[in-house]
Amino acid sequence: MSEWYYSERDERRGPVSLEELQQLVQSGKVDLDELAWTEGMPDWKPIRLISELRPQREANSYALESERPAPRRPFDPDRDITRSRETAEGYERDSYDDARRSRYNQAPHRGVLILILGIIGLLVCGFLAIPAVLMGKADLAEMKAGRMDSSGEGLTRAGYILGMIALVLMFFQVVLLCVMFGVAGMQP
């Protein structure tokens, strides 16, 4: 009985028997664009390209192979997947695919939320600038470290800056109020 390994959301799973993997594919728990491998195969392949694992389907029930997006490649430290290009029955992996794969392992950005907090903190309620600054600083650090989706970096940076401006203005307002009340309290 052969042992099969498969990817699920970019994580390696297995070993499982062929029958178990076929049941997972038939039930829809494992997507056809996920990758699978067993001893004797030269490399990981999309499940839809492995005849033993492909579910029985009606003609024209899936889009043409050329219309399907390229499958994601799982990170597998036991196998060499660091080459810049490799092929598996028409599948090519390049730096764009590596970037897509790494995005699946990242937390989503909160740039819109941080920008809204910064704007409201600046225009309406200065106290909302505090979470804009704290979240903005933390998220920018996560993006720089590669643990968060960097596509919202501009929004996050803008919300962070607006939050900083709102905090500075709020500080000056508090100082001005203290001075005004202090001077008013000194007058007889």
Secondary structure, DSSP 8 states (H G I E B T S, - for coil): --EEEEEETTEEEEEEEHHHHHHHHHHTSS-TTSEEEETT-SS-EEGGG-TTTS----TTSS--GGGS--------TTS---SS--EETTEE--HHHHHHHHHHTSB---HHHHHHHHHHHHHT-GGGHHHHHHHHHHHHHHHHHTSB-GGGHHHHHHHHHHHHHHHHHHHHHHHHHHHHHHHHHH--
